[in-house]
Amino acid sequence: MRPGEAVLVANAGSSSLKFEAFAAGYREMELTATLSGVPLYLKRGYRTQKKVEMILPGGIAFPGLMMRKDLGEVQESLGPSLARA
């Protein structure tokens, strides 16, 4: 995370979350997926970015993937006049 960015923790597939993030000025959503969750997020329009390792309590390393989704679909669904707001 870079300075000035916020983190949203929620169901990344939630339609309302996409609209809320777009309304707040975000144009992309990013998450760290477990390997078992990757197929679900790919179906929801996320793209894989890079392999990551999550460190769990006790120092256990757990593999995952950083994934990102463009919120352009939200802008398209709002139409030109609302998307500029």
C-alpha positions in Angstrom: 0.0 0.0 0.0 1.2 3.5 -0.9 0.7 6.6 1.3 -2.7 8.0 0.8 -4.3 4.7 -0.1 -7.0 3.0 1.9 -7.7 -0.7 2.4 -11.1 -2.1 2.1 -11.7 -5.5 3.8 -14.9 -7.1 2.5 -16.3 -9.5 0.0 -14.4 -8.6 -3.1 -17.3 -9.9 -5.3 -19.8 -7.6 -3.7 -21.6 -5.3 -6.3 -22.3 -2.6 -3.8 -18.6 -2.6 -2.8 -17.6 -1.8 -6.4 -20.0 1.1 -6.6 -19.0 2.4 -3.2 -15.3 2.3 -4.1 -16.0 4.0 -7.4 -18.1 6.7 -5.8 -15.2 7.3 -3.3 -12.8 7.9 -6.2 -11.2 4.5 -6.6 -10.7 3.2 -10.1 -9.2 -0.1 -9.2 -9.7 -2.7 -6.5 -6.8 -4.9 -5.3 -6.8 -8.0 -3.1 -4.6 -10.8 -1.9 -6.2 -14.1 -2.8 -5.4 -17.6 -1.5 -4.6 -20.0 -4.3 -8.0 -21.7 -3.8 -9.8 -18.4 -4.3 -8.0 -17.4 -7.5 -10.5 -19.1 -9.9 -13.4 -17.2 -8.2 -11.7 -13.8 -8.6 -10.7 -14.5 -12.2 -14.4 -15.1 -13.0 -15.2 -11.8 -11.3 -12.8 -9.9 -13.6 -9.7 -9.7 -11.4 -6.3 -10.1 -13.0 -3.3 -11.7 -11.4 -0.4 -9.4 -10.6 2.2 -11.3 -8.7 2.9 -14.1 -6.3 3.0 -13.2 -2.6 3.6 -15.0 0.6 1.4 -14.3 3.6 3.0 -14.9 6.9 0.5 -16.5 9.4 0.8 -16.6 13.1 3.7 -18.9 14.1 5.7 -17.8 11.1 3.9 -20.1 8.7 4.3 -19.0 5.1 1.1 -19.2 3.0 1.2 -18.7 -0.8 -1.2 -16.3 -2.5 -1.6 -14.0 -5.5 -2.0 -10.2 -5.6 -5.0 -9.5 -7.9 -6.4 -6.3 -9.3 -9.7 -5.3 -11.0 -10.4 -2.2 -13.1 -13.6 -0.5 -12.1 -14.3 0.6 -15.6 -17.4 -1.6 -15.7 -18.9 0.5 -12.9 -18.3 3.7 -14.9 -19.9 2.1 -18.0 -23.0 1.0 -16.0 -23.4 4.5 -14.6 -23.4 6.2 -17.9 -21.3 9.3 -18.9 -23.2 11.9 -16.8 -23.1 10.0 -13.5 -19.6 8.6 -13.9 -18.1 12.1 -14.0 -19.7 13.0 -10.6 
